[in-house]
């Protein structure tokens, strides 16, 4: 759906998606698939983005063929290799394979410098996710999802929830959902919208704790455009997602991060995000405070997003066209 939204047609499709596949299977299939692509195309440089397993595996495949690698969204760290898992180590290992690093912030650059990456290989660009977000948010849009069509976003305070991280499965997720349920039951003007991840382990806990609760809407995952518009119309975001810590503040929406640590500490320092952990009482009390204290809410909503101005892509293109990476 993202390809369609941005009018992109892939030249290759590895078609690796299989039900219940392991991380090892994903890694193996991407390496073997990209080996064939690189052998055929012989690119001058391979760009990989972020911290997914496909990011690391594609970078490794490029390294094996001695193709220069550019890492977009480089230098984010939690310094805990198991949280987020496996994303933290995907990003670290990709960073040490890459020849050029496009870091969203100065802190990301400093993380790379501390790991021995030469300064001349690092460029601070802002984050491309803000470019994409602002492009989509500018387009007129009306919801097609029946549940969202029925919500009065003007009269109701909508809290959008996402929760799917592996490290939150089980008891952590029950605590998070219990806090969210308490908020829904306490505030009559609040509607909770949770596009539930496809993982059966997530869906089981969501149905158990949140199912059949008034003003809590468990809906199917949304495509990118409706999800951006849902964020834009929301009052507050509760999430364990990484990207939403950057996206929601760009739309002026406070974010509560239900994780114990974040690879985006700049957002916490800037005041656009609060790291609230996974304990029910802390999540509940912080959300309650933002619903009751207008001044605290406005402080977060109006804080300056540290992740860029929506021009990261043009900066990356300029650096690539300068071809400074060819000598590295």
N, C-alpha and C positions, 0 to 999 in steps of 0.2 A: 504493500500500500504506500510506503514511502517513495518507492521508485516511481509509482504512478503519480503521486502528488507532485513530484519535482520533474516529471516528464523525462525520466531516465530509462534507457533500455540497456540491460546488461549484454555484453558480448559473450560472457561465459556464465554458466550456472552450475556450480559443483553439485547441487541437489543432494546435500548431505543430511538433510533433516530426516531423522528416523525416530520413531517413538521409543522412549525410555533408553536412549543411547547414553553412554558414559562419556565423561570428559576425555578419556583416553581415545575413544572411538572418534570423537569430533576432531581431536588433535591429529590423529593419524589420517583421517579422510581429507582434512584441509591440506596437510603437508603434501600428500600424494596428488591431490587435485591441483594445487597451485604449482607443483613441480611441472606438470604437463603444460599449464598455462604459460608459465615463465619460459619454458623451453620453446614454445611456439611464438610468443610475442616478443621476447627479449627486450623488456622495458629498460629505459634509462634509470628509472628509480621506481621503487614501490612505496606507496603511502599506506600506512596502517593507522587505525584510529582507536584510541582509548585502551580498554583493558580486557576485551573479550578473549575467549580461547581462539577464535578465528584470527584475532589481531596477532597474538603470539605465534601461532602456527604459521601464518602467512609470512611473518617476519623471519622465522626460522627457515622456511622454504627459500626465501629470497637470499638469506645469508649463505645457504648451502650452494647457491649458484653465483655467489659473489656479486649480487645486485645491490646497489646502494638502497638504504631504507630510510624513509622519513616517518617519524612518529608524531602524529597529530594528537593533541591533548596529552602531552608528555609531562612527566615529573610529579604527578599526583602520588601521594603516599599516605598510608596509615601507620606504617612501620610495624604492622602485625601481619605476618604472612598468611594467616588463616582467616583474616577478616578485612575486607570482603574476600571470600574464597570462591573460586581461585583467582579472582580479578587482581588482587594486590600483586601476586607474583607474576601473573601475565604481564602486568604493566612494568614491573621491575626488570624482568628478563627481556622484554621488548626494548626497554630503554638501553640495555647494554648490547643489543644487537644493532641499534639504529645508528645511522651516520649523521642525521640531522634531526633536531628536536624542536618541535613547535609547542612551546610551553604557554599555557593560558595566563599565568601570573608570575610575578617575581619570586614568590615562595616556591613555585614549581621549579623555576630556574635554579634557585638555591639548593633545592633537594638534589637536582642533577649534579650540580657542582660538587656537593658533598660526597657524591658517589664517584667522583673522578672524571665526570664528563667534561671535556674541554669547553671553555666558555664560548669559543668561536663556533661551536656546533649547535648552540642553543639560541633560539629566537623567541622572544615574548610576543605573542600575537593576539591574546584574548582567546576565547573558546568558540569554535565553529557552531556549537549548539545554540549559541545566542543568535548567530546569523540566521540559522534555519528557523528558529522560533519566531523571530521578528518578521521574517518573510511570510510565514504562515499566518501569524496573528493579524497581519494587515488585510488579509483576504476576507470578504464577507462570507459568513457561514451560518447555516441554520441546522440544528441537530436533527438527525433522522432517527436516533434511538428513541423508542417510545417512552421509556422512563424519563429520560432527560427532557423530552418535549413537554412533559407534564409538570416539571418543577418550575415554580415561579422564582427565578433567580433574583428578581428585584425585591421581593417580599421576604425571601428566606435567606438564611446564612448557610451556604453550602460548604461542607468540609469534604474535600477530595482526599481519598486514602489510596495509597498503593503499598503493598507489603508482599515481598516474595523472596527475600534473600535467604540463601541456604542456612546461614548462621542464625536466622530467626525462626526456622522451622521448629515446631514443637511447643515447648513451654513458653518461650519468648513470645511467640505469635499469640498464644492464648492471653498472655498479659496485655499485649498491645491491643488486641481486639476487645478485651474486657474494659479497658480504659475508654475506648471509642464508644462502646455500648452505653457506658455510664453517661457520657456527654450527650448522646442522643436522647436518653431517657430524661435527662435533667433540663435540657433547653428545648422548649417547644418550637422555637423558630429555627432550629438547626436541622438540616437534612444532610445525611452522610451518603456520599456516592463512592462506591468501591468497585472499580473494574477489576474483577478477581482474576489473578494469574491462572494459567491453564494447569499448573502443577497440581495433581490430585491431592498432595499433602497440604497445599495451601487451601484448596477448595474445601477439604474436609473440615479444617479448623474454622474457616470462615462460616460455613453452614452451621457448625456446632455452636459457635459463640454469637454470631451476628444474625443468623437466619431468623426470619419471621419476627423481626423487631421493627416496631413502628419508626418510620422516617430513616431507616437504613436500607439503602438500595444496593443490592449485590447484582452487578450487571456484568455482561461479557466484556472482555478486553476491547478497548477502543483503538481505532486507527489513529494515526498521528494528528491529523487535522482536527477531528472532534475532541481529542484529548487536550490539545493546546487550547481550544476554545472553552473546554470545561475548566481548565486551570484559570483562564482569564476571567471566568464568571464566578469563581470560587471565592470564599471569604478567607479560607485557611487551608493549608496543605499538610497532611500527615503522611510521611513516607519513609521507606528505607532505601529509596532509589538514590543513586549518585547524581545522575543528570538533572533530576528535578530540583536539587539544591542550587543549581545554577539557573534553571529555566523559570521556576516560579517567581523568584525575586525580580527577574527581568520584567515580569508582569505586575510587580508591586504586591505580591502575595507572600505573607509570612509562612515559614516552613518549620515544622517540628520534625526532626530527624530521629526516627526510632531505631537507633543503633548506638553502640557503646563508643564508637570512634568514627571519624570521617576523614576521607582523603581530601576533603575540601574545607580545611580550617579557616580559609580566608572568609568564607561566608559567615562562619560563627563570629569571627572577629569584627566583620563589617556590621553585624547585627541583623542580617537578613534571615538567618537560620538559628534555631536553638537545638542543640544536641541533647535529647531528653532520655536517651537510653531505652531500656526495654521493660522497666518496672511499671506496673499498672498505675500506682499512685502518683508517680512523677509525671507520667504522660497526661493523666487525667487533670491534675492540678495545674499544669502549664497550659493546657488547652482551655481550661475553665478561666484562667487568668486572662488569656487573650480575648475570650468571649465577653468578659465582664469589665475589663479595664481598657477603655478606648485609647487612652494615652499610650499604654504599652503596645497596643496593637498598631497604632499609627507610627510609633517609633520603628517597628520592624518593617511595616509596609513601605515606608518612605526612605529606608536606608539605601545607600548606593550599592548596587550590585558590582562586586569586584571582578566579574568574569568577562568584561569587555563591552564593546560598543556596537557589535554586530558587523565589524569589518575584518574579522580574523581571516576569512577566506581570501580576501583580496591581498592581505599581507603575505599569506602563505604562497599564493600564486606569484607575487612579485619576487619573493626569495627564490622560488624554483626557477623562474625565468632568468634571474641573475646567474644561475648555475654555480653558485659558490660551493655547492655540495660536491661538484664533480671532482674536486681535488682532494677530497677527504678519504 
